[in-house]
Amino acid sequence: MVSRIRDSGCPILINLTTGPGARFVPSDEDPNRGSELSTMMTPEARVQHVLELRPEICTLDVATMNFGTRAFVNVPDHLIKMATLVEEAGVKPEIEVFDLGHVRLARHLIETQGVLQAPLFQLCLGVPWGASADTESLLQMKRYLPEGARWSAFGISRAQFPIVAQSVILGGHVRVGLEDNLYLAKGELAPGNAALVKRAVNIIKSIGGDVATPDEARSMLGLARRQ
């Protein structure tokens, strides 16, 4: 897929996930061991595709939490290894945080470990069982961000478009897409990601904001376009 995007000449930034490999579901017989539903992987395995494909951005989930019905496990030592590997490959980590404590951990890594400099944060709201998708949660997480950090936010499901507006009003950027929400409006399924993006663009412009081109986004983030 990455090759097809690049070969097409499309100028979009490519952001690959490193989320897989962090699911832990304890075995009923021995809770010290994972059941067959667990997918835990080494830090090196979780970023192997990033090192090979070298996208401009990749996610880094600074979060250990109950994620729906499973545990999502990202311990500090693993995060440091993953961040070091992708940054050495010239890839910018997008720090995904799902609650206030995750922001505090990210700040600790930035301040003490020499990784994640000039950080880019994604504030993830409404995911069970992280921070709620509301103004109060967004404000609290924003207040704890390092000074000068770039950030964006998203809300899942029906909170997607309200959080678009709130994020822009608070000086942040936005994320929309089918991973987080399937509907344009109540009962109206989105025909694709493009429709969700267009709705977000209309919201941004209606409150006096503007939308960056891919190259303008690269300039904001200090990224060089991949060839």
Backbone bond lengths (Angstrom), bond angles and torsions (degrees), N, CA, C in turn:
res aa  C-N    CA-C-N  psi(-1)  N-CA   C-N-CA  omega(-1)  CA-C   N-CA-C  phi
1 M - - - 1.456 - - 1.526 111.32 -
2 V 1.334 116.91 -43.04 1.466 119.91 178.74 1.528 110.25 -60.60
3 S 1.312 116.94 -44.21 1.464 120.57 179.26 1.521 111.50 -61.70
4 R 1.315 117.17 -40.18 1.466 120.41 -179.08 1.525 110.72 -66.03
5 I 1.330 117.09 -39.52 1.469 119.99 177.98 1.524 110.13 -63.99
6 R 1.323 116.04 -46.46 1.461 119.55 -178.70 1.521 111.50 -65.82
7 D 1.315 116.92 -41.61 1.469 119.90 -179.52 1.528 111.88 -65.80
8 S 1.323 117.44 -25.37 1.466 120.94 -178.36 1.517 112.62 -73.62
9 G 1.343 116.16 -17.81 1.456 119.80 -176.17 1.515 114.13 81.91
10 C 1.316 117.90 3.83 1.465 121.49 178.54 1.526 108.80 -63.62
11 P 1.341 118.90 132.12 1.461 121.23 -172.52 1.521 115.08 -84.53
12 I 1.335 119.44 5.57 1.465 120.05 -175.17 1.520 111.89 -62.58
13 L 1.348 115.45 153.88 1.456 121.24 171.56 1.519 108.54 -78.46
14 I 1.310 116.36 140.30 1.464 121.09 178.70 1.529 108.80 -102.61
15 N 1.326 114.90 127.04 1.461 122.69 -179.16 1.526 107.34 -125.27
16 L 1.334 117.09 113.68 1.463 121.46 -178.82 1.521 110.89 -102.58
17 T 1.311 116.38 145.18 1.453 121.15 -179.13 1.530 111.90 -81.99
18 T 1.338 115.92 148.40 1.467 121.16 168.04 1.526 109.67 -119.04
19 G 1.339 115.64 18.55 1.461 120.27 -177.82 1.517 115.08 -66.19
20 P 1.346 120.33 -40.09 1.468 119.62 -179.81 1.528 111.83 -58.94
21 G 1.319 114.85 143.44 1.459 119.72 179.81 1.513 113.46 104.12
22 A 1.351 117.31 10.35 1.468 120.75 -177.36 1.528 112.81 -122.51
23 R 1.320 117.31 8.54 1.468 119.13 -177.00 1.529 110.47 -88.52
24 F 1.330 115.81 127.41 1.462 120.70 176.51 1.516 109.84 -125.79
25 V 1.330 115.45 122.83 1.464 122.46 174.95 1.514 106.50 -123.56
26 P 1.348 119.08 111.64 1.458 120.26 -175.56 1.516 112.83 -64.86
27 S 1.318 114.59 144.66 1.459 120.55 175.64 1.522 109.60 -69.04
28 D 1.323 117.11 140.59 1.461 120.61 176.89 1.525 111.30 -65.01
29 E 1.349 116.67 -33.57 1.459 120.31 -178.77 1.527 112.34 -76.39
30 D 1.318 116.93 -37.25 1.463 121.96 -179.24 1.518 108.72 -144.33
31 P 1.339 117.65 97.93 1.468 120.83 -177.10 1.525 113.66 -61.58
32 N 1.352 118.54 -15.83 1.458 120.58 175.62 1.526 112.36 -71.02
33 R 1.311 116.66 -15.45 1.459 121.80 -178.79 1.526 109.81 -115.07
34 G 1.315 115.02 150.42 1.453 119.39 177.46 1.516 111.70 -79.39
35 S 1.324 115.99 148.03 1.460 120.73 174.58 1.525 109.54 -78.67
36 E 1.321 116.43 -177.74 1.468 120.24 179.50 1.529 111.58 -66.83
37 L 1.326 118.14 -12.31 1.456 121.87 177.96 1.520 112.64 -83.79
38 S 1.328 117.44 -12.77 1.464 120.39 179.25 1.520 110.49 -73.46
39 T 1.336 115.51 148.30 1.469 120.79 -179.48 1.523 111.35 -132.87
40 M 1.323 117.75 30.87 1.462 121.08 -175.60 1.530 110.76 -61.95
41 M 1.347 115.95 137.24 1.461 123.19 -179.67 1.519 109.22 -134.54
42 T 1.319 116.82 162.56 1.453 120.92 175.89 1.522 110.12 -70.70
43 P 1.322 118.07 157.25 1.470 119.65 176.11 1.528 112.18 -56.45
44 E 1.334 116.38 -40.55 1.465 120.25 -178.74 1.526 111.36 -62.39
45 A 1.337 116.82 -41.25 1.465 120.27 -179.95 1.528 111.43 -67.80
46 R 1.317 116.38 -33.50 1.465 119.74 -177.31 1.527 113.02 -70.76
47 V 1.316 117.54 -22.16 1.478 119.80 -179.50 1.523 112.51 -112.14
48 Q 1.336 118.39 6.97 1.466 120.84 -176.42 1.526 111.78 -57.36
49 H 1.331 117.25 -43.40 1.473 120.45 -178.98 1.525 111.31 -66.25
50 V 1.336 116.91 -32.26 1.464 120.74 178.25 1.524 110.23 -67.83
51 L 1.335 116.74 -42.60 1.464 120.39 -179.80 1.522 110.96 -65.88
52 E 1.332 117.50 -32.96 1.462 120.95 -179.18 1.532 111.91 -78.58
53 L 1.326 117.49 -41.49 1.461 121.79 -172.16 1.526 113.10 -94.37
54 R 1.330 117.65 -21.04 1.460 123.77 177.71 1.539 112.92 46.78
55 P 1.332 116.82 63.83 1.457 119.32 171.31 1.529 109.03 -68.71
56 E 1.294 116.88 172.29 1.468 119.32 177.23 1.517 111.81 -74.75
57 I 1.324 117.06 -31.68 1.459 122.90 -176.26 1.529 108.11 -137.21
58 C 1.331 116.35 150.67 1.465 120.84 167.28 1.520 108.52 -143.25
59 T 1.312 116.55 153.68 1.455 120.06 -179.82 1.528 110.52 -76.52
60 L 1.331 115.14 152.77 1.460 122.61 171.05 1.528 106.30 -139.79
61 D 1.327 115.87 105.73 1.462 120.85 -175.19 1.526 109.91 -82.82
62 V 1.332 115.98 100.50 1.471 120.37 177.98 1.529 106.58 -86.33
63 A 1.331 114.67 74.78 1.455 119.02 -171.84 1.517 110.93 -158.72
64 T 1.319 115.90 127.38 1.452 122.13 162.40 1.517 105.89 -120.21
65 M 1.339 116.45 122.94 1.462 119.24 -170.81 1.521 110.00 -164.88
66 N 1.344 115.07 165.40 1.452 120.29 165.65 1.523 106.94 -75.72
67 F 1.321 116.29 115.71 1.468 122.81 -175.67 1.518 106.59 -110.36
68 G 1.350 116.47 93.11 1.451 119.05 -173.67 1.514 109.74 67.30
69 T 1.330 117.60 -116.07 1.464 121.77 -177.35 1.525 112.99 -103.55
70 R 1.337 117.32 8.06 1.461 119.64 -177.60 1.523 109.77 -131.12
71 A 1.315 114.93 168.58 1.455 120.17 174.52 1.523 108.92 -94.08
72 F 1.315 115.62 136.76 1.470 123.86 178.49 1.521 105.42 -112.01
73 V 1.336 117.31 114.23 1.467 121.31 -166.58 1.526 110.59 -117.37
74 N 1.328 116.08 119.02 1.466 123.05 175.95 1.529 107.95 -138.92
75 V 1.311 117.14 94.32 1.468 120.45 -175.90 1.529 109.95 -84.61
76 P 1.333 118.46 155.18 1.463 121.35 -174.41 1.526 114.74 -53.97
77 D 1.332 118.62 -43.66 1.466 119.68 -178.84 1.524 111.55 -60.44
78 H 1.328 117.24 -39.18 1.468 120.79 178.24 1.524 110.99 -68.27
79 L 1.328 116.92 -39.55 1.457 120.60 179.39 1.520 111.62 -63.51
80 I 1.331 116.18 -40.42 1.469 120.17 178.95 1.521 110.28 -63.50
81 K 1.336 117.41 -43.67 1.468 120.83 179.06 1.523 110.94 -62.61
82 M 1.314 116.76 -45.94 1.460 120.51 -178.32 1.525 110.95 -64.46
83 A 1.337 116.40 -46.09 1.459 119.97 180.00 1.518 111.49 -61.34
84 T 1.328 116.72 -42.06 1.467 121.04 -179.36 1.519 110.86 -62.82
85 L 1.326 116.78 -45.07 1.461 120.88 -177.55 1.527 111.64 -64.21
86 V 1.334 117.51 -46.59 1.465 118.52 -175.80 1.532 111.24 -72.55
87 E 1.326 116.95 -34.86 1.464 118.50 178.68 1.520 110.93 -68.89
88 E 1.338 117.39 -36.81 1.463 119.55 175.83 1.522 111.89 -64.60
89 A 1.344 116.81 -25.52 1.466 121.51 177.25 1.524 112.36 -84.03
90 G 1.335 116.97 0.55 1.457 120.36 179.07 1.512 114.23 81.76
91 V 1.327 116.72 21.02 1.461 122.23 -179.39 1.531 108.67 -106.35
92 K 1.327 117.35 137.14 1.463 120.96 -178.86 1.525 110.55 -90.50
93 P 1.334 117.96 122.74 1.463 118.92 176.28 1.522 111.60 -73.65
94 E 1.305 115.44 135.35 1.458 121.92 169.49 1.530 106.00 -96.92
95 I 1.322 116.54 110.90 1.463 122.01 -173.31 1.522 109.00 -79.71
96 E 1.335 117.05 108.51 1.451 120.69 -179.51 1.522 109.56 -94.04
97 V 1.340 115.63 124.28 1.463 121.88 -178.63 1.526 108.63 -126.33
98 F 1.330 115.48 138.10 1.458 121.68 -173.64 1.521 112.76 -114.30
99 D 1.328 117.18 -3.06 1.454 120.79 179.48 1.518 108.75 -162.80
100 L 1.328 116.53 170.10 1.460 121.05 -173.28 1.526 112.22 -63.17
101 G 1.324 117.29 -39.36 1.463 120.16 179.28 1.518 112.77 -62.95
102 H 1.322 117.49 -28.68 1.462 120.88 177.81 1.530 110.40 -68.04
103 V 1.333 116.46 -37.62 1.468 120.00 176.32 1.533 109.57 -63.35
104 R 1.317 116.67 -41.93 1.466 120.69 179.97 1.525 110.79 -62.85
105 L 1.342 117.47 -41.48 1.458 120.31 177.97 1.525 110.68 -64.61
106 A 1.317 117.27 -43.21 1.467 120.32 178.84 1.524 110.38 -60.00
107 R 1.313 117.39 -43.45 1.468 120.46 178.01 1.525 110.80 -61.00
108 H 1.319 116.33 -39.99 1.466 119.98 178.60 1.528 110.96 -61.72
109 L 1.327 117.44 -44.37 1.464 120.96 178.75 1.526 110.85 -62.86
110 I 1.322 116.33 -41.56 1.463 120.76 179.73 1.522 110.81 -63.22
111 E 1.319 116.51 -43.08 1.464 121.69 -173.19 1.525 113.70 -80.25
112 T 1.347 117.42 -23.75 1.474 119.02 -172.75 1.524 114.80 -119.18
113 Q 1.338 118.72 -17.47 1.461 120.44 -171.13 1.524 114.19 -112.60
114 G 1.320 118.63 -4.65 1.460 120.38 178.16 1.512 114.78 71.56
115 V 1.321 117.43 18.73 1.465 121.36 177.49 1.527 108.60 -117.12
116 L 1.334 114.95 166.63 1.464 122.65 172.98 1.525 112.41 62.13
117 Q 1.319 115.75 38.50 1.461 119.59 177.22 1.536 109.93 -74.44
118 A 1.357 116.42 157.22 1.478 122.24 -173.01 1.526 108.95 45.89
119 P 1.337 116.97 59.98 1.469 120.51 -166.45 1.523 114.30 -71.73
120 L 1.321 113.67 151.22 1.457 123.97 172.62 1.525 107.12 -118.79
121 F 1.319 117.07 116.80 1.466 122.08 -177.49 1.522 110.94 -106.82
122 Q 1.341 114.57 145.03 1.453 122.32 169.55 1.527 107.07 -118.37
123 L 1.334 117.45 116.94 1.460 121.94 179.34 1.523 107.80 -91.49
124 C 1.324 115.84 112.24 1.465 122.66 -172.14 1.525 108.66 -100.70
125 L 1.309 117.45 116.24 1.458 121.98 -170.99 1.519 111.97 -120.78
126 G 1.336 114.81 139.82 1.453 120.83 174.44 1.518 114.73 94.52
127 V 1.338 117.88 -1.63 1.464 120.66 180.00 1.529 109.07 -78.62
128 P 1.329 119.15 127.10 1.472 118.83 175.20 1.534 109.76 -68.01
129 W 1.296 122.45 124.84 1.456 127.90 3.65 1.512 109.78 -121.66
130 G 1.314 114.89 69.90 1.445 122.53 176.76 1.514 110.84 -107.47
131 A 1.313 116.32 -156.76 1.459 121.16 -178.46 1.526 110.71 -64.71
132 S 1.311 115.84 145.65 1.460 121.13 177.78 1.526 110.87 -69.76
133 A 1.309 115.73 154.43 1.469 120.98 177.93 1.523 108.69 -87.73
134 D 1.334 115.68 74.67 1.457 120.35 179.12 1.523 109.71 -143.25
135 T 1.314 115.99 169.35 1.460 121.69 -175.01 1.526 111.62 -62.48
136 E 1.322 117.20 -40.34 1.460 120.50 -177.79 1.527 111.62 -61.64
137 S 1.327 117.49 -44.68 1.468 120.94 179.62 1.520 111.04 -65.29
138 L 1.331 116.74 -42.48 1.456 120.72 179.59 1.524 111.02 -61.96
139 L 1.321 117.37 -43.66 1.456 121.00 179.54 1.528 111.85 -63.07
140 Q 1.324 116.56 -44.12 1.460 120.16 -179.09 1.524 111.65 -62.64
141 M 1.326 117.35 -44.88 1.462 120.47 -179.33 1.525 110.52 -67.26
142 K 1.334 117.44 -39.82 1.460 120.65 178.44 1.531 110.45 -61.14
143 R 1.322 117.62 -40.96 1.466 121.09 -176.87 1.526 112.54 -62.79
144 Y 1.335 117.47 -27.37 1.460 120.64 -177.72 1.528 113.28 -90.42
145 L 1.332 117.83 -3.68 1.464 119.82 -179.91 1.529 110.60 -65.74
146 P 1.339 117.61 148.85 1.469 119.63 175.13 1.522 110.72 -61.05
147 E 1.304 115.73 149.86 1.460 120.54 179.56 1.535 109.97 -60.18
148 G 1.312 116.10 132.54 1.461 120.79 178.02 1.515 115.21 83.11
149 A 1.330 117.92 1.89 1.469 120.00 -178.95 1.529 110.59 -69.89
150 R 1.325 116.34 139.27 1.456 121.27 168.73 1.529 107.59 -79.43
151 W 1.321 117.55 143.55 1.460 118.73 -179.41 1.529 111.12 -152.73
152 S 1.310 113.25 154.48 1.452 121.16 170.89 1.520 107.48 -138.52
153 A 1.315 116.64 172.61 1.460 120.46 -177.98 1.517 109.75 -146.39
154 F 1.321 115.02 156.58 1.455 119.79 171.73 1.524 109.80 -145.94
155 G 1.324 114.73 153.88 1.451 122.45 170.65 1.507 109.08 -118.01
156 I 1.318 116.72 145.24 1.460 118.98 -179.85 1.526 111.05 -87.42
157 S 1.308 115.02 159.59 1.452 123.89 174.99 1.528 110.83 56.06
158 R 1.332 118.22 -132.98 1.461 121.62 -173.94 1.524 112.66 -67.70
159 A 1.336 117.91 -11.84 1.470 121.00 178.30 1.526 112.46 -84.60
160 Q 1.331 118.63 -3.29 1.462 119.80 -173.99 1.524 111.98 -58.60
161 F 1.302 119.04 -52.86 1.462 120.11 -175.03 1.533 113.35 -76.94
162 P 1.338 120.83 -35.56 1.464 118.57 172.03 1.528 113.17 -58.67
163 I 1.333 117.88 -37.09 1.462 119.90 179.41 1.527 110.98 -73.41
164 V 1.333 118.61 -28.82 1.471 120.58 171.97 1.518 109.51 -54.70
165 A 1.324 116.66 -51.65 1.460 120.80 -178.06 1.525 111.56 -64.32
166 Q 1.328 116.97 -45.72 1.459 120.22 -176.94 1.517 111.66 -65.43
167 S 1.325 117.45 -38.17 1.455 120.79 179.89 1.524 110.77 -63.90
168 V 1.330 117.01 -45.39 1.465 120.38 -179.98 1.524 110.55 -63.99
169 I 1.316 117.41 -43.03 1.462 120.95 179.55 1.527 111.29 -60.04
170 L 1.334 117.26 -33.90 1.467 121.80 -178.30 1.528 112.86 -88.61
171 G 1.335 117.22 3.71 1.461 120.62 175.85 1.512 115.33 94.15
172 G 1.332 117.25 13.62 1.459 120.51 -179.01 1.520 112.93 -102.94
173 H 1.319 115.17 -178.16 1.454 123.08 175.80 1.530 108.60 -105.71
174 V 1.327 118.18 -177.41 1.462 119.82 -170.45 1.527 111.75 -133.31
175 R 1.315 113.78 158.31 1.461 121.51 172.19 1.524 107.97 -135.53
176 V 1.328 115.87 133.67 1.456 121.65 172.25 1.523 107.60 -137.61
177 G 1.331 116.08 164.22 1.453 119.01 177.37 1.515 112.36 154.17
178 L 1.324 115.24 167.11 1.459 121.31 -175.63 1.522 113.25 -67.77
179 E 1.334 118.16 -19.76 1.471 118.43 176.45 1.526 110.72 -62.10
180 D 1.334 116.46 -31.42 1.464 120.98 -173.00 1.523 113.40 -103.13
181 N 1.328 117.42 -23.98 1.456 120.10 -172.99 1.524 109.25 -161.04
182 L 1.328 116.49 138.00 1.466 121.38 -177.12 1.523 113.65 -101.97
183 Y 1.331 118.03 -5.92 1.457 120.32 -168.14 1.519 112.99 -119.56
184 L 1.334 116.27 141.65 1.459 122.13 169.66 1.526 110.56 -80.37
185 A 1.311 117.03 -34.93 1.457 124.15 177.25 1.524 106.95 -155.80
186 K 1.317 116.76 172.16 1.456 119.82 -178.40 1.525 110.41 -56.25
187 G 1.332 115.92 120.43 1.455 121.35 178.78 1.508 115.29 80.36
188 E 1.342 117.56 -0.15 1.469 121.11 -177.81 1.526 109.59 -113.86
189 L 1.318 116.20 101.18 1.460 120.38 -179.85 1.526 110.76 -67.43
190 A 1.323 116.18 138.62 1.462 120.41 175.69 1.523 109.44 -72.99
191 P 1.334 119.13 133.79 1.467 120.69 179.18 1.521 113.08 -72.81
192 G 1.325 117.53 -11.98 1.457 121.18 179.61 1.517 110.26 173.85
193 N 1.328 115.92 177.75 1.461 120.41 179.28 1.526 112.00 -61.80
194 A 1.333 117.83 -36.42 1.459 120.85 -176.28 1.520 111.95 -57.39
195 A 1.323 117.36 -38.81 1.457 120.70 -179.62 1.526 111.19 -65.68
196 L 1.332 116.77 -37.85 1.460 120.57 177.85 1.524 110.61 -67.89
197 V 1.326 116.42 -39.24 1.469 120.48 178.13 1.526 110.30 -64.20
198 K 1.333 117.27 -44.47 1.463 120.48 179.66 1.523 111.30 -61.12
199 R 1.326 117.41 -40.90 1.469 120.09 177.69 1.529 110.15 -63.08
200 A 1.332 117.05 -41.88 1.468 120.06 178.43 1.524 110.85 -64.00
201 V 1.327 118.02 -41.18 1.468 121.50 178.10 1.528 110.52 -59.98
202 N 1.326 117.03 -42.94 1.458 120.31 179.01 1.525 111.50 -62.65
203 I 1.328 116.65 -39.90 1.466 120.17 178.72 1.522 110.12 -64.60
204 I 1.332 116.40 -46.45 1.469 121.19 -178.41 1.523 110.74 -59.34
205 K 1.322 116.51 -47.08 1.469 120.00 -178.55 1.522 111.62 -68.87
206 S 1.324 117.65 -31.23 1.466 120.58 -178.25 1.514 112.25 -69.05
207 I 1.342 117.94 -19.79 1.470 120.20 178.55 1.525 111.08 -109.66
208 G 1.337 116.07 20.03 1.458 120.57 171.60 1.505 115.64 89.75
209 G 1.328 118.14 9.67 1.458 121.38 178.33 1.515 111.66 -92.88
210 D 1.316 116.36 178.97 1.454 121.97 177.17 1.521 108.05 -138.87
211 V 1.315 116.21 166.35 1.459 121.87 -175.36 1.520 109.94 -116.78
212 A 1.328 116.91 129.95 1.458 122.07 -178.13 1.523 110.97 -75.24
213 T 1.317 115.70 147.52 1.457 120.78 167.33 1.533 107.88 -75.02
214 P 1.333 118.65 165.76 1.461 119.49 176.00 1.523 113.31 -54.81
215 D 1.324 117.61 -43.71 1.469 119.32 -179.19 1.522 112.31 -69.23
216 E 1.326 117.32 -33.68 1.461 119.63 174.33 1.521 110.91 -65.63
217 A 1.334 117.18 -38.04 1.462 120.77 176.24 1.532 110.65 -63.84
218 R 1.323 116.70 -40.60 1.471 119.65 176.78 1.529 110.78 -59.69
219 S 1.316 116.10 -42.70 1.455 120.04 -179.89 1.522 111.01 -63.02
220 M 1.329 117.83 -42.81 1.462 121.84 178.22 1.526 111.45 -59.27
221 L 1.328 116.09 -38.20 1.467 121.38 -174.09 1.531 112.84 -94.71
222 G 1.324 117.21 -1.14 1.463 119.95 179.76 1.516 113.25 68.90
223 L 1.326 116.53 37.59 1.460 121.46 -177.23 1.520 111.27 -109.09
224 A 1.310 115.34 145.17 1.460 121.54 172.92 1.528 108.33 -96.06
225 R 1.328 116.97 141.83 1.459 120.06 179.98 1.521 110.23 -68.85
226 R 1.324 117.20 132.61 1.452 122.72 177.06 1.527 110.21 -72.57
227 Q 1.324 115.66 141.81 1.460 120.81 178.04 1.523 109.93 -97.23
